[in-house]
Amino acid sequence: MFYKPLLTTLIASLFIAPLAQAAVSADEAAKLKTTLTPLGAEKAASKDGSIPSWEGGLTKAPAGYKNGDPRPDMFPGEKPVLSINAKNMAQFDAKLTDGVKALMKKYPDFRIDVYPTHRTAAAPQYFYDNTFKNATKAKLVDNGLGVEGALGGIPFPLPKDAYEVILNHRLAFTGVNTQSPLRVWVMTSDGKRTMASGGTQTFRRVWNDPDLATGKFDGYYSLGKFTVSEPGSKSGEAILAHDGINASAPRGLWQYLVGQRRVRKAPSVGYDTPDAVTSGIGLFDEAFNLFGPIDKHELKLIGKKELYIPYNNNRAALAKVADLVTPNTLNPAQVRWELHRVWEVEATLAAGKRHVAAKRKYYIDEDSWQIILFDGWDAKGDLWRTNYTLTLTAPDIPALLGNFFWGGYDLQTGAYYLNMATNELPVQVKVLPTLQRSFFSPEELANEGTR
């Protein structure tokens, strides 16, 4: 976070909570129509051309594509331009996260294959138009944990503050009504692959609705439901989440447990509670790379940098499970990495708060505003976790999907998981007609459980 010190007594207070940020000027916002993309990324190529200019992203569905089909590799035949492993990682130190470097040191066979960069991220025109309006109106509220004056687009396309960047991630465009079958694959430290969970994930991203109007928006930007179908011992279980944009729309969490045959509130589905969906390898607030409140940490904006990150991984989503989920790490030959510009946000444990991750570093793609990688440190200061999303390119929506096909590594135990994987399933992420609010109600969750 960048502050201008005024008095000694003020300096300390600046880092306790974010300042109330004012919306940007009209002159600054005008850059969204010239030198910046409609969502605020740098439109121009990098100086050496390794990151190309943004030309609108991918917005046309592949020939013959049908809704729900597994999306094809958008760049078939491309070969890596670079491979980085423990032997040559020092040459690329500034462009690698601590977590990636830790994986290279821990596993000599791990590498990242870097392909030509393609800036495929896109969103509908109405989302761009709303983002332009938001730029001069949006303001932080609730100590930086909420926003007012924005609607239906990125609230802070020209961010000055870490809290603005995180809110941009929460409100990134990932479609409106989507549904996907999924499986959660776990790899233990002794090289055993198991399916921890399987089921269906349904989202209604209310914030992204083209018909959203001020009078219709009740403060809940995302509604999600995960219903479990396998293994048999968990079949019928479900989790329901209503995520609010600020304190006026408090978060709602419910869980249906087959053994109890009732819906109950689930306040433990958050923060550092081990995530049962991933057999406890992941934490609930690591889901989708950020799930739920972040108020136990203080955020600092480090700045923007060029980084090698997973990107455009449609080919990995088409791979056989056994070819992708391999001992120690995901199969390096299946995962595509590219060089992109990212925002770096550091989260450190706030005074008086408790969380098993004392520090985290988030890396947010400038084009899509989604967290692509993040690392976590324990209370001793040791690097403990590194999480990722492989990103799925979906020009039919159009969107770059970072809330599917994600997972994490426990660097201390050696276990890892891949969540929301559709590999070997006939349906991938399917676009649905408008889902009614009642579909995401606790009452409907109870009805489904008794059928």
Salt bridges, closest charged atoms under 4 A:
GLU28 OE2 - LYS160 NZ 3.17
GLU42 OE2 - LYS304 NZ 3.31
GLU42 OE1 - ARG341 NH1 3.77
GLU78 OE2 - HIS118 NE2 2.66
GLU78 OE1 - ARG336 NH2 2.54
ASP93 OD1 - LYS101 NZ 2.87
ASP98 OD1 - LYS101 NZ 3.91
ASP98 OD2 - LYS361 NZ 3.82
ASP113 OD1 - ARG111 NE 2.84
ASP209 OD2 - ARG204 NH2 2.75
ASP218 OD2 - ARG437 NH1 2.62
GLU230 OE2 - ARG183 NE 3.64
ASP243 OD1 - ARG251 NE 2.63
ASP285 OD2 - HIS355 NE2 2.72
ASP285 OD1 - ARG360 NH2 2.97
GLU286 OE2 - ARG360 NH2 3.84
GLU286 OE2 - ARG385 NE 2.49
GLU338 OE2 - ARG336 NE 2.69
GLU338 OE1 - HIS340 NE2 2.77
GLU344 OE1 - LYS305 NZ 3.88
GLU366 OE2 - ARG119 NH2 3.40
GLU366 OE1 - LYS304 NZ 2.95
GLU366 OE2 - ARG341 NE 2.71
ASP367 OD1 - ARG119 NH2 2.75
ASP396 OD1 - ARG71 NE 2.79
GLU444 OE2 - ARG451 NH2 3.05
GLU448 OE2 - LYS225 NZ 2.83
